Amino acid sequence: MITVTPDAAQQIRIAATQSDADELGLRIAARRDEQGALHYAMGFDEAREGDVVVPSEGVALVVAASDRELLEGLTLDFVEYEAGDHRFIFIHPNDANAPDAGGCGSGGCDCSHGGR
């Protein structure tokens, strides 16, 4: 369903520790806008009834049942865009509207964005 790269997993664990969220999973959410493009959000959260918990690279990802289909095939990575500028990016091969490099919005996400 969702894959987390080793670099992303390491950064998620660091962010969880810094946010005192070690016991929480990382909720990943998606919505499709009027033009059909996918927009992503993420933040530390507890799993709720109906959620799917996806383990990847030692990180627990939490996905609402309503978002599961939108997130199928997604890879979450953590990359260096420019020297010293590191960002999470969402790479989604099933999103025909995604830019070639993947990404979240206009240039990446961080764990501070939170879920829905």
PyMOL CGO cylinders between C-alpha atoms (Angstrom):
from pymol import cmd
from pymol.cgo import CYLINDER

trace = [
    CYLINDER, 0.00, 0.00, 0.00, 2.42, 2.73, 1.21, 0.3, 1, 1, 1, 1, 1, 1,
    CYLINDER, 2.42, 2.73, 1.21, 6.19, 2.46, 1.28, 0.3, 1, 1, 1, 1, 1, 1,
    CYLINDER, 6.19, 2.46, 1.28, 8.51, 4.55, 3.41, 0.3, 1, 1, 1, 1, 1, 1,
    CYLINDER, 8.51, 4.55, 3.41, 12.13, 4.86, 2.37, 0.3, 1, 1, 1, 1, 1, 1,
    CYLINDER, 12.13, 4.86, 2.37, 14.84, 4.29, 4.99, 0.3, 1, 1, 1, 1, 1, 1,
    CYLINDER, 14.84, 4.29, 4.99, 15.71, 8.02, 4.95, 0.3, 1, 1, 1, 1, 1, 1,
    CYLINDER, 15.71, 8.02, 4.95, 12.07, 9.00, 5.51, 0.3, 1, 1, 1, 1, 1, 1,
    CYLINDER, 12.07, 9.00, 5.51, 11.68, 6.43, 8.30, 0.3, 1, 1, 1, 1, 1, 1,
    CYLINDER, 11.68, 6.43, 8.30, 14.74, 7.77, 10.09, 0.3, 1, 1, 1, 1, 1, 1,
    CYLINDER, 14.74, 7.77, 10.09, 13.44, 11.35, 9.88, 0.3, 1, 1, 1, 1, 1, 1,
    CYLINDER, 13.44, 11.35, 9.88, 9.96, 10.29, 11.05, 0.3, 1, 1, 1, 1, 1, 1,
    CYLINDER, 9.96, 10.29, 11.05, 11.50, 8.63, 14.13, 0.3, 1, 1, 1, 1, 1, 1,
    CYLINDER, 11.50, 8.63, 14.13, 13.55, 11.78, 14.86, 0.3, 1, 1, 1, 1, 1, 1,
    CYLINDER, 13.55, 11.78, 14.86, 10.47, 14.00, 14.49, 0.3, 1, 1, 1, 1, 1, 1,
    CYLINDER, 10.47, 14.00, 14.49, 8.42, 11.67, 16.72, 0.3, 1, 1, 1, 1, 1, 1,
    CYLINDER, 8.42, 11.67, 16.72, 11.03, 11.84, 19.45, 0.3, 1, 1, 1, 1, 1, 1,
    CYLINDER, 11.03, 11.84, 19.45, 11.31, 15.63, 19.20, 0.3, 1, 1, 1, 1, 1, 1,
    CYLINDER, 11.31, 15.63, 19.20, 7.51, 15.96, 19.37, 0.3, 1, 1, 1, 1, 1, 1,
    CYLINDER, 7.51, 15.96, 19.37, 7.04, 13.46, 22.23, 0.3, 1, 1, 1, 1, 1, 1,
    CYLINDER, 7.04, 13.46, 22.23, 4.98, 11.38, 19.78, 0.3, 1, 1, 1, 1, 1, 1,
    CYLINDER, 4.98, 11.38, 19.78, 6.93, 8.11, 20.01, 0.3, 1, 1, 1, 1, 1, 1,
    CYLINDER, 6.93, 8.11, 20.01, 3.76, 6.18, 20.85, 0.3, 1, 1, 1, 1, 1, 1,
    CYLINDER, 3.76, 6.18, 20.85, 1.78, 7.58, 17.90, 0.3, 1, 1, 1, 1, 1, 1,
    CYLINDER, 1.78, 7.58, 17.90, 1.67, 6.52, 14.28, 0.3, 1, 1, 1, 1, 1, 1,
    CYLINDER, 1.67, 6.52, 14.28, 2.18, 8.85, 11.35, 0.3, 1, 1, 1, 1, 1, 1,
    CYLINDER, 2.18, 8.85, 11.35, -1.21, 9.54, 9.79, 0.3, 1, 1, 1, 1, 1, 1,
    CYLINDER, -1.21, 9.54, 9.79, -1.05, 10.05, 6.02, 0.3, 1, 1, 1, 1, 1, 1,
    CYLINDER, -1.05, 10.05, 6.02, -4.07, 11.64, 4.36, 0.3, 1, 1, 1, 1, 1, 1,
    CYLINDER, -4.07, 11.64, 4.36, -4.95, 12.52, 0.79, 0.3, 1, 1, 1, 1, 1, 1,
    CYLINDER, -4.95, 12.52, 0.79, -7.66, 14.42, -1.02, 0.3, 1, 1, 1, 1, 1, 1,
    CYLINDER, -7.66, 14.42, -1.02, -8.32, 15.08, -4.68, 0.3, 1, 1, 1, 1, 1, 1,
    CYLINDER, -8.32, 15.08, -4.68, -8.96, 18.68, -5.75, 0.3, 1, 1, 1, 1, 1, 1,
    CYLINDER, -8.96, 18.68, -5.75, -11.38, 19.86, -8.45, 0.3, 1, 1, 1, 1, 1, 1,
    CYLINDER, -11.38, 19.86, -8.45, -8.71, 19.43, -11.15, 0.3, 1, 1, 1, 1, 1, 1,
    CYLINDER, -8.71, 19.43, -11.15, -8.02, 15.86, -10.05, 0.3, 1, 1, 1, 1, 1, 1,
    CYLINDER, -8.02, 15.86, -10.05, -4.63, 16.50, -8.43, 0.3, 1, 1, 1, 1, 1, 1,
    CYLINDER, -4.63, 16.50, -8.43, -3.87, 14.74, -5.15, 0.3, 1, 1, 1, 1, 1, 1,
    CYLINDER, -3.87, 14.74, -5.15, -2.87, 16.76, -2.08, 0.3, 1, 1, 1, 1, 1, 1,
    CYLINDER, -2.87, 16.76, -2.08, -1.25, 15.08, 0.90, 0.3, 1, 1, 1, 1, 1, 1,
    CYLINDER, -1.25, 15.08, 0.90, -1.03, 15.78, 4.61, 0.3, 1, 1, 1, 1, 1, 1,
    CYLINDER, -1.03, 15.78, 4.61, 0.61, 13.99, 7.51, 0.3, 1, 1, 1, 1, 1, 1,
    CYLINDER, 0.61, 13.99, 7.51, 0.98, 14.24, 11.24, 0.3, 1, 1, 1, 1, 1, 1,
    CYLINDER, 0.98, 14.24, 11.24, 1.33, 12.08, 14.32, 0.3, 1, 1, 1, 1, 1, 1,
    CYLINDER, 1.33, 12.08, 14.32, -1.97, 10.61, 15.47, 0.3, 1, 1, 1, 1, 1, 1,
    CYLINDER, -1.97, 10.61, 15.47, -3.58, 7.64, 17.18, 0.3, 1, 1, 1, 1, 1, 1,
    CYLINDER, -3.58, 7.64, 17.18, -5.25, 4.99, 15.08, 0.3, 1, 1, 1, 1, 1, 1,
    CYLINDER, -5.25, 4.99, 15.08, -9.04, 5.13, 15.20, 0.3, 1, 1, 1, 1, 1, 1,
    CYLINDER, -9.04, 5.13, 15.20, -11.71, 2.58, 14.46, 0.3, 1, 1, 1, 1, 1, 1,
    CYLINDER, -11.71, 2.58, 14.46, -11.71, 1.80, 10.75, 0.3, 1, 1, 1, 1, 1, 1,
    CYLINDER, -11.71, 1.80, 10.75, -8.16, 3.02, 10.18, 0.3, 1, 1, 1, 1, 1, 1,
    CYLINDER, -8.16, 3.02, 10.18, -5.57, 0.84, 8.52, 0.3, 1, 1, 1, 1, 1, 1,
    CYLINDER, -5.57, 0.84, 8.52, -2.14, 0.67, 10.20, 0.3, 1, 1, 1, 1, 1, 1,
    CYLINDER, -2.14, 0.67, 10.20, 0.64, -0.02, 7.70, 0.3, 1, 1, 1, 1, 1, 1,
    CYLINDER, 0.64, -0.02, 7.70, 4.10, -0.91, 9.03, 0.3, 1, 1, 1, 1, 1, 1,
    CYLINDER, 4.10, -0.91, 9.03, 6.98, 0.18, 6.80, 0.3, 1, 1, 1, 1, 1, 1,
    CYLINDER, 6.98, 0.18, 6.80, 10.67, 0.45, 7.68, 0.3, 1, 1, 1, 1, 1, 1,
    CYLINDER, 10.67, 0.45, 7.68, 9.85, 0.22, 11.39, 0.3, 1, 1, 1, 1, 1, 1,
    CYLINDER, 9.85, 0.22, 11.39, 7.35, 3.10, 11.26, 0.3, 1, 1, 1, 1, 1, 1,
    CYLINDER, 7.35, 3.10, 11.26, 3.60, 2.72, 11.80, 0.3, 1, 1, 1, 1, 1, 1,
    CYLINDER, 3.60, 2.72, 11.80, 1.60, 4.60, 9.18, 0.3, 1, 1, 1, 1, 1, 1,
    CYLINDER, 1.60, 4.60, 9.18, -2.06, 5.31, 9.91, 0.3, 1, 1, 1, 1, 1, 1,
    CYLINDER, -2.06, 5.31, 9.91, -4.50, 5.65, 7.00, 0.3, 1, 1, 1, 1, 1, 1,
    CYLINDER, -4.50, 5.65, 7.00, -8.23, 6.35, 7.16, 0.3, 1, 1, 1, 1, 1, 1,
    CYLINDER, -8.23, 6.35, 7.16, -10.27, 3.79, 5.25, 0.3, 1, 1, 1, 1, 1, 1,
    CYLINDER, -10.27, 3.79, 5.25, -11.60, 6.60, 3.06, 0.3, 1, 1, 1, 1, 1, 1,
    CYLINDER, -11.60, 6.60, 3.06, -8.04, 7.51, 1.95, 0.3, 1, 1, 1, 1, 1, 1,
    CYLINDER, -8.04, 7.51, 1.95, -6.79, 3.99, 1.35, 0.3, 1, 1, 1, 1, 1, 1,
    CYLINDER, -6.79, 3.99, 1.35, -7.55, 3.88, -2.37, 0.3, 1, 1, 1, 1, 1, 1,
    CYLINDER, -7.55, 3.88, -2.37, -6.05, 7.35, -2.98, 0.3, 1, 1, 1, 1, 1, 1,
    CYLINDER, -6.05, 7.35, -2.98, -2.81, 6.33, -1.27, 0.3, 1, 1, 1, 1, 1, 1,
    CYLINDER, -2.81, 6.33, -1.27, -2.35, 2.95, -2.95, 0.3, 1, 1, 1, 1, 1, 1,
    CYLINDER, -2.35, 2.95, -2.95, 1.19, 2.72, -4.39, 0.3, 1, 1, 1, 1, 1, 1,
    CYLINDER, 1.19, 2.72, -4.39, 2.50, 5.82, -2.59, 0.3, 1, 1, 1, 1, 1, 1,
    CYLINDER, 2.50, 5.82, -2.59, 6.14, 6.13, -1.52, 0.3, 1, 1, 1, 1, 1, 1,
    CYLINDER, 6.14, 6.13, -1.52, 7.15, 8.64, 1.16, 0.3, 1, 1, 1, 1, 1, 1,
    CYLINDER, 7.15, 8.64, 1.16, 10.75, 9.80, 0.87, 0.3, 1, 1, 1, 1, 1, 1,
    CYLINDER, 10.75, 9.80, 0.87, 12.95, 12.38, 2.59, 0.3, 1, 1, 1, 1, 1, 1,
    CYLINDER, 12.95, 12.38, 2.59, 15.31, 14.15, 0.20, 0.3, 1, 1, 1, 1, 1, 1,
    CYLINDER, 15.31, 14.15, 0.20, 17.70, 17.06, 0.01, 0.3, 1, 1, 1, 1, 1, 1,
    CYLINDER, 17.70, 17.06, 0.01, 16.31, 19.56, -2.54, 0.3, 1, 1, 1, 1, 1, 1,
    CYLINDER, 16.31, 19.56, -2.54, 19.21, 21.96, -2.19, 0.3, 1, 1, 1, 1, 1, 1,
    CYLINDER, 19.21, 21.96, -2.19, 22.14, 22.10, 0.18, 0.3, 1, 1, 1, 1, 1, 1,
    CYLINDER, 22.14, 22.10, 0.18, 20.67, 22.06, 3.69, 0.3, 1, 1, 1, 1, 1, 1,
    CYLINDER, 20.67, 22.06, 3.69, 17.04, 21.99, 2.47, 0.3, 1, 1, 1, 1, 1, 1,
    CYLINDER, 17.04, 21.99, 2.47, 15.56, 18.57, 3.32, 0.3, 1, 1, 1, 1, 1, 1,
    CYLINDER, 15.56, 18.57, 3.32, 11.91, 17.74, 2.69, 0.3, 1, 1, 1, 1, 1, 1,
    CYLINDER, 11.91, 17.74, 2.69, 9.46, 14.90, 2.70, 0.3, 1, 1, 1, 1, 1, 1,
    CYLINDER, 9.46, 14.90, 2.70, 8.10, 14.14, -0.74, 0.3, 1, 1, 1, 1, 1, 1,
    CYLINDER, 8.10, 14.14, -0.74, 5.22, 11.95, -1.85, 0.3, 1, 1, 1, 1, 1, 1,
    CYLINDER, 5.22, 11.95, -1.85, 5.94, 9.86, -4.94, 0.3, 1, 1, 1, 1, 1, 1,
    CYLINDER, 5.94, 9.86, -4.94, 2.77, 8.45, -6.41, 0.3, 1, 1, 1, 1, 1, 1,
    CYLINDER, 2.77, 8.45, -6.41, 2.98, 6.55, -9.71, 0.3, 1, 1, 1, 1, 1, 1,
    CYLINDER, 2.98, 6.55, -9.71, -0.81, 6.28, -9.89, 0.3, 1, 1, 1, 1, 1, 1,
    CYLINDER, -0.81, 6.28, -9.89, -1.37, 10.06, -9.83, 0.3, 1, 1, 1, 1, 1, 1,
    CYLINDER, -1.37, 10.06, -9.83, -1.45, 11.24, -13.44, 0.3, 1, 1, 1, 1, 1, 1,
    CYLINDER, -1.45, 11.24, -13.44, -1.43, 14.87, -12.27, 0.3, 1, 1, 1, 1, 1, 1,
    CYLINDER, -1.43, 14.87, -12.27, 1.70, 14.59, -10.10, 0.3, 1, 1, 1, 1, 1, 1,
    CYLINDER, 1.70, 14.59, -10.10, 4.84, 16.46, -11.15, 0.3, 1, 1, 1, 1, 1, 1,
    CYLINDER, 4.84, 16.46, -11.15, 7.63, 14.26, -12.47, 0.3, 1, 1, 1, 1, 1, 1,
    CYLINDER, 7.63, 14.26, -12.47, 9.64, 14.56, -9.25, 0.3, 1, 1, 1, 1, 1, 1,
    CYLINDER, 9.64, 14.56, -9.25, 6.70, 13.83, -6.97, 0.3, 1, 1, 1, 1, 1, 1,
    CYLINDER, 6.70, 13.83, -6.97, 6.12, 16.02, -3.99, 0.3, 1, 1, 1, 1, 1, 1,
    CYLINDER, 6.12, 16.02, -3.99, 3.63, 17.51, -1.62, 0.3, 1, 1, 1, 1, 1, 1,
    CYLINDER, 3.63, 17.51, -1.62, 1.96, 20.62, -2.86, 0.3, 1, 1, 1, 1, 1, 1,
    CYLINDER, 1.96, 20.62, -2.86, 4.51, 22.92, -4.41, 0.3, 1, 1, 1, 1, 1, 1,
    CYLINDER, 4.51, 22.92, -4.41, 7.57, 21.50, -2.77, 0.3, 1, 1, 1, 1, 1, 1,
    CYLINDER, 7.57, 21.50, -2.77, 7.40, 18.94, -0.02, 0.3, 1, 1, 1, 1, 1, 1,
    CYLINDER, 7.40, 18.94, -0.02, 5.94, 18.40, 3.41, 0.3, 1, 1, 1, 1, 1, 1,
    CYLINDER, 5.94, 18.40, 3.41, 7.21, 18.12, 6.91, 0.3, 1, 1, 1, 1, 1, 1,
    CYLINDER, 7.21, 18.12, 6.91, 5.78, 16.34, 9.90, 0.3, 1, 1, 1, 1, 1, 1,
    CYLINDER, 5.78, 16.34, 9.90, 4.46, 19.59, 11.33, 0.3, 1, 1, 1, 1, 1, 1,
    CYLINDER, 4.46, 19.59, 11.33, 1.61, 19.75, 8.80, 0.3, 1, 1, 1, 1, 1, 1,
    CYLINDER, 1.61, 19.75, 8.80, -0.55, 17.31, 10.70, 0.3, 1, 1, 1, 1, 1, 1,
    CYLINDER, -0.55, 17.31, 10.70, -3.34, 15.12, 9.45, 0.3, 1, 1, 1, 1, 1, 1,
    CYLINDER, -3.34, 15.12, 9.45, -6.87, 16.21, 8.73, 0.3, 1, 1, 1, 1, 1, 1,
]
cmd.load_cgo(trace, "trace")
